């Protein structure tokens, strides 16, 4: 009888240890769903409109980009890219810093690799 209680206690201890394992913090490489959807919609618009011929390559593209850039870098690079055409001094804040140039370059490279890997066909 003593062995039964000891065995049950051991099983209980193992199960308790497994269930209380600390959860890992989400990594910065996890792109939010909204960011993925926005990218896919923009990609589809640039490459022939919303249809199945553009959907799958564009979904593939954001997946490939996510392996190359963390979400933080991706979001920052997109901001620098969209805002660099702002006129005057305000635009200079997005055009001129070395980090802006580096992130725009990395995003462009990641998009280029993704287009090749995912067979994205521009209009």
DARATA-V98852 format. One record per pair of residues at least 24 apart in sequence whose C-alpha atoms are under 10 Angstrom apart, sorted by the first residue. I is the first residue (numbers start at 1). J is the second residue. D is the distance in whole Angstrom. If there is no record, write none. Layout:
I/J/D
I/J/D
This chain:
27/70/9
27/71/9
28/69/9
28/70/6
28/71/6
28/72/7
28/73/9
29/66/7
29/67/8
29/68/9
29/69/7
29/70/4
29/71/5
29/72/8
29/73/9
29/74/9
30/66/8
30/67/10
30/70/8
30/71/6
30/72/9
31/62/9
31/63/9
31/66/7
31/69/10
31/70/8
31/71/5
31/72/9
31/74/9
31/75/9
32/71/8
35/62/9
35/71/9
35/74/10
35/75/9
36/61/10
36/62/7
36/63/8
36/66/9
37/62/9
43/120/9
43/122/9
44/120/10
44/122/9
45/122/10
45/123/10
46/121/10
46/122/7
46/123/7
47/120/8
47/121/6
47/122/5
47/123/5
48/121/8
48/122/7
48/123/5
49/123/9
53/120/9
53/121/9
54/119/10
54/120/7
54/121/8
54/122/9
55/120/10
56/118/8
56/119/10
56/120/9
57/114/9
57/115/8
57/116/10
57/117/9
57/118/5
57/119/6
57/120/5
57/121/8
58/114/9
58/115/8
58/118/8
58/119/9
58/120/7
58/121/10
59/118/9
60/114/7
60/115/9
60/117/8
60/118/6
60/119/9
60/120/9
61/110/9
61/111/7
61/112/9
61/113/9
61/114/5
61/115/6
61/116/9
61/117/8
61/118/6
61/119/9
61/120/8
62/110/9
62/111/8
62/114/8
62/115/10
62/118/10
63/114/8
63/118/10
64/110/8
64/111/8
64/113/8
64/114/6
64/115/9
64/117/8
64/118/8
65/106/10
65/107/8
65/108/10
65/109/9
65/110/5
65/111/6
65/112/9
65/113/8
65/114/6
65/115/10
66/110/9
66/114/10
67/110/9
67/114/10
68/106/8
68/107/9
68/109/9
68/110/6
68/111/9
68/113/10
68/114/10
69/103/9
69/106/8
69/107/8
69/110/8
73/103/7
73/104/10
73/106/9
73/107/9
74/103/8
74/104/9
74/106/9
74/107/7
74/110/10
75/103/10
75/107/10
76/100/8
76/103/7
76/104/9
76/107/10
77/101/9
77/102/9
77/103/5
77/104/5
77/105/9
77/106/8
77/107/6
77/108/9
78/103/9
78/104/7
78/107/8
78/108/10
79/103/10
79/104/9
80/104/7
81/105/10
81/107/9
81/108/10
